[in-house]
């Protein structure tokens, strides 16, 4: 006997195929703009959220993490890995999925792939920070590290902050070529550079997004002049950084959640009491961001669970207007809530 699941047993599931279809139906630039607004809106109500550093399981090859948070009405978590070695086997460096639930009942509202969604929300978060901190009249964006995240970063900065000139550099010439081809097809003005030093020349905003799990110096002190804004988003675990310490000492540093960033971000190089500014305080107008045109602002972005909450909340709303999901039988729903065993036995008749 096959028992058909009830409506209470079914929740929307967004697969990779449906996520891609949704992005094409809405348009990637519009998705990035909408996600930027969702991420910023949730930063503005920061005190409403439960906050904890992500739970991380580190290995020689990478890290697997769980990222939970709740605003008291909805709960979300993301499972995500980071394994730079994966590309050697033809696998993604990052893969992810996530769940959004109703706090009142504990029932899931949405299950989704989050490899693509994380790429979008990471770019949206950089765009939020850049909009708040970049110098007036900025147009040129240096993108150092041209891996899977790079096109999303460049497109978000153009769609949200009108940074339509992109200077690219990666140690892999093939990565530069791929990224340049994709961004030119999207209408951006692209300059392919021979070094990181070359890439930052004339840039108003610099984004570093490299994958190696090690202390690295992608930017040296002499490469960062007065007045620029830096998004350092590649360092996201203990022992992994991208910037020379002297850059940090000359910058005003903005972070998502200090308790996590001091473990995983660029500021792991600094004393535990080195002053930082929380991005939500700037977005709420409680603390100033850019004070003058010579100030160096640095967003030490490691990714935080509220951003995934924002992305899942946005997605849950977006699929109401787009048939880009399928219903998944994931919750047991016996006729009588306490008769789970009876439901199981009747299924075998």
N, C-alpha and C positions, 0 to 999 in steps of 0.2 A: 504494500500500500504506500503510495506517495502522498504525503501531506503537503498541500500548497501553503507557503508562508503567508501569514497575515500582513496587513499593511504596517503593523507595529514592528514586524521583524525586518523591514526593509529600510535601508538608508541610501541616499545618493552616493555613488562612487564615481569619481572623476579619474579615468585612466589617462595614461600618457597620450593616447590617440585623441581622446576627448578634450584634454587640455590644449593640445595643439589646434584642434578644431575651434575651440573657444577663442584662443588668441587670434586666430585668423578672422573669425567672425567679428570680433570687437576691433581688431587692429592692434599690433604690438605697441605702437606709440601710445595709443589711448589706454591700453592696459597699464602701461608704465605710469602714465599720468594719474589714472584712477588709484593705482596701488600707492603711489607717492602720497596722495591725499589721505588714503586709509591709514598708512603708517604714521603720518604726521598727526592725524586726528587722535590716534591711540597714544602717541607720545604726550600729547597735550592733556590726556587724562591719566597720566602715569600713576598718580597715587591710588587709583582704583585697582591696580593689578597686584596679584601675588608675584613676588620676584625672588628667584633663586638662581645661582649659577647652574649651568647645565650639568647633567650627570655625564661624565666622560669616561670611556674605557679605552685607554691608550695601549697600542701594541707597537712592535718594531716598524710595521708597515703603514700605520695610520691610526685613526681614532674613530670610534663609534659613540654617538652622543644621543641623549634624550633631552628635549627642551620643552618643559611644561610651563604653563601660566594660566591664570584665570582672572577675569574682571568681576567675578561673583555672579555673573549671569550666564556666561559661557566659559568653557574650559577648552584648552587646546594643547596638544603636544605634537612635536615632530621627532621622528627618528631620522638621523642623518649620519653619514660616514664621511670621512676625508682620508683618501688613500692615494697620494700622489703616484705611487708605484703602479697603480692600476692601468695607466695609459700604456705601459709596456706590454700588457696582455690584451689590449684593445677594449678595456673597460673604462667607465667613467671614474674620474677622481672623486666626484660627489654623487651620491644617490640618496633619495629621501622620500618619505611619505608622512602624512599627518592626519590628525583626527580633530574634529571640532565637536563638542558635546554640550548638552543642556545641563547646567548645574543643578536645576531644580529636581530633575529626575535621574541624572547620570546617563541618560540615553544619548548615543551618538547622533549627531545631526549630519555629518559629512565625513567621508573618508576620501582622501585624494593622494595621487602622486604629488611629490613636492620637489622633484629634481628640477623640472622647469619652473615651478612656482617659486622655489628658493632663488633661482637665478633672477627672476623678475623682482622679488621682494628685496634681494640684496642690492640690486641696482636702484630700486626705489628708495631704499634707506640712504644710500650714498647721495641721491638727488635731494633728499630732505636736508641732509647735513650741509650739502654744498649750497643750496638755496639760502640757508640761514647764515653761511659763513664766507662765501666767496667774495672777492673784491668787486666793486662796482664796475660794470662794463666788461666783465669777463666774457671771452669768446673762445679761447683756445684751451683744449683739454689734452694733457699728456697721459696716455694709457700705457703703463709699463707692466708687462705681463699680459700676453695676448691669448690666454687660454679660453676655456668654455664660458667664462663670465664676461669676457672683455666686450663683446658686441652689446650685451645687455647694458653694461655700464655706460658705454658711449651713447647708445640710443636714449637712455634715460636722461643723461646730462643734456643732450640736445633737446629732447621733447619737453623737459621741465625747465631747464636753465639756459637754453639757447646757446649751448657750447657746440657750435657746428663745425669747428676745425679740430681735428683729432690727430695728434702726433703719436705714432705707435712704435713700441720697441719690445722685443722679446729675444731671448738668447737663441730661440728656434726661428730661423728665417722663414720656415714654412708657416709658422703660426702668424707671423706678421702678414705674410702674403694672403692667408685665408681671411684674417680679420679685415684687412684693407679691402679685399674684394667684396666682402659682405657689407661693409659700411658704405663703400662707394655706391653699391646697389641700392642702399637705403637713402642715398642722397646727401651723405656727409662729405665734407672736404677732408681728405686723408693725406697725411704726410708719413711715409715710411722712413724710419730713422735707423741709423747704423749703431747707435749706442744709447744707453739711458741718458747720458750727458747731453746728447744731441736732442733727444725727445723732449727734455724739459726746457729747452731754449725757447723763450717767449711764451711759455705756458702760464696761464692764469690759475689753472686748477691742475693738480697732478694726482693721479690715482695709481697706486701700486697694488697689484693683484697677482702675486706669484704663488706657486704651489709647494715648493720644496719645504720639507719639514725640518728646518734647521735655522740657527741664527745666521742671518744673511744681511748684507749691506747693499740693498738695491739702490738706495739714495745715500750719497755721502754728503757731508755738511756743506761743501762748496757748491752743490748742485741746487740748493734751495735758497733762493733769494728772498728779499723782503717783499711782502704784499701778496704772496701766493696762498692758496688753500690746498692742503694735502689730504686726500683720503687714503689712509693706510688700511687696506682691508684684507690683505693676504695673510697677515699674522693672526692665527686664530686658535693657537694651542700653546702650551708651555714649551719653551725652547725654539719657537718659530717667530722670527721678526724680520723686518725688511729695511728699517731705517737706522742710520747711525745715531747713536745716543745724543750726539751734539745737536742734531736737528730738534730732538725733543726738548732739549734745554733752552732752545731759542723760540719755542712755539707755545702758543696757548692751546692746550690739549682738551678736546671734547670727547666724551665717551658715552656709551649707552648705559652700562651698569658697572660701576667701579669695581664691585666685588668680583665680577667675572673678568673684566678687562685687565685688572692687575695680575691675574693669573695667566691670561692668554694673549694679551695685546702687546703693542709696542712698549707700553709703560711697565711691562715686567722687567725692563732694563733699569728702571728708576727705583728710588727709595719708596717704601710703602706709603709714605705720607706726602709724596710729591703732589702738589695741587693739580686737580683736574676739574673740569666743569661738566656737569651732566647735560646731555643734549636736550632733554625734556625741559630743563629749566630755561634754556634759551628760547625754545619754541613757545613756552608759556609766558615769556616776557619777564621772568623773575630774575634773570641774569643776562647781562649783555653778551653779545657774540663778537662780531667784528667791530672794533673801536675805531680803527684808522686804516689807511691804505698801505701802510708799511708793516702791519701786523702779519705774522705767520700764524695761520689757524690750521690745526691738525685734528682731523676726525680719526680717532683710533677705533675703527669699526671691527668688531669681532662677530657680530650677529647676536641678537638676543631674542628670547622666546616671544616677547610681545610683537615683534615684527612678523613672526610666523602666525601668531594669532590674527594680526591684521590681514595677512594674506588669505588665511582660511575664511575669515569673516567676509572679506571682499568676494572670494570665490563663491561662498554660499549664497551671497546676494546675486552674483552674476549669472549663476545657472538658473535662477528663477525666470530669466528672460531668454535663456538659450538652452536648447535641448542637447546639451553636451555632457551627459552623464547617463549612467545606468543604475538601476536599483539593485542593491546587493543584500542578500539574505544573511544577516550577520547577528541578529538578536533572537534568542529563543523566546517563543511567545506561546506558552501553554494556555489552554482554555481557562484553567484555574491557575493563578500565578504560582501557587505552591506545588503544583503537580507536574514538576519537570520530568520526573521519572515516568509518569503516566503518558506524557507526550512522547517520550522516547519509545515506550513499549507499543503504543498505538501505531507508530511509524513502521513497525516490523510486521504488522498483521497483513 
